[in-house]
């Protein structure tokens, strides 16, 4: 027993980190953008300005600093940033990674492999496709750090609109390594004049000359970007995959009249029937009437029942048509239907996996069952529209 007590203090003295770094020697990176032109990789790093963090009252110091470097390999491009930055890039606090769409079309595996090999990189940052270069350079009025603004915009879009999916690097790697699932990533673009967006004046006006905007979901096949879903297709994807619980559904009536329902809670169950080559999607939840441009009396029970029926019919048709259009357009299994076949019947899966995209996937029968219940109709019981 005495020997154990003698050994323990020695062990505590010997503990340490092999990759220990002094904080003052590091450049804390909040966002990274990777582009490529011909055979040259370009790395753009958004680094939090330590002077601004130490003295928040200083208005002369920018909140972040942009460093860029180019090289024929990813490792060299990252190391060459040291030519401009006096500190080594530290990626453990990174919020977002933006991969240029040209890189996503050809070399996603190179990017993922490089980042996975860095022991200092945490895997909980979010990944997006950049439709244009210099996205991180755009200054933003509501968030001091550009990458923070992009991240908050991504989360808000997912929560309130449902067009963007949130996917971390860890989740992306899981999809990448799963042979039965194709990747789907959110994208971002810049509206206005990107050059003027880099100027500090962009945040000194009530209107922005340029702003970064979350765009539609990118579709991959064999880990290569093929194209983008429409807004409606992006919404359907997130709804079916359980990536969002709230969104707006517009049901159209005659004479351009309509009712808008807000889905405030939903759950989705997707089941595979391999022998009948069928996928059944069941969605349940609750909704609230948020807008009425329709001559109706909401005080009547039958009116609510009719609107509810129309809402569920619209959801069923929208989901079914969107999935079928996506399959026809891209022939990419971003919904992971093959993975459902595998889990449902592994033996049958082995017989069809090699011919999935040629014979099975394009001919899937899609059935959608929607049971959304209207539980709220706003502050007005009857509404102002009805006479």
Buried (B, 14 or more C-beta within 10 A) or exposed (E): EEEEEEEEEEEEEEEEEEEEEEEEEBBBBBBBBBBBEEEEBBBBBBBBBBEBEEEEEEEEBBBBBBBBBBBEEBEEBBBBBBEEBEBBBBBBEBBBBBBBBBBBBEBBEBBBEBBEEEEEBEEEBBBBBBBBBBBBBBBBBEBBBBBBBBBBBBBEBBBEBBBBBBBBBEBBBEBBEBEBBBBBBBBBBBBBBBEBBBBEEBBEEEEBBBBBBBBBBBBBBEBBBBBBBBBBBBBBBBBBBEBBBBBBBEBEBEEEBEBBBBBBBBEBEBEBBBEEBEBBBBBBBBBBBBBBBBEBBBEEEEBBEEBBEBBBEBBBEBBBBBBBBBBEBBBBBBBBBBBBBBEBBEEBBEEBBEEBBEEBBEEBEBEBBBEBEBBEBEEEEEBEBBE
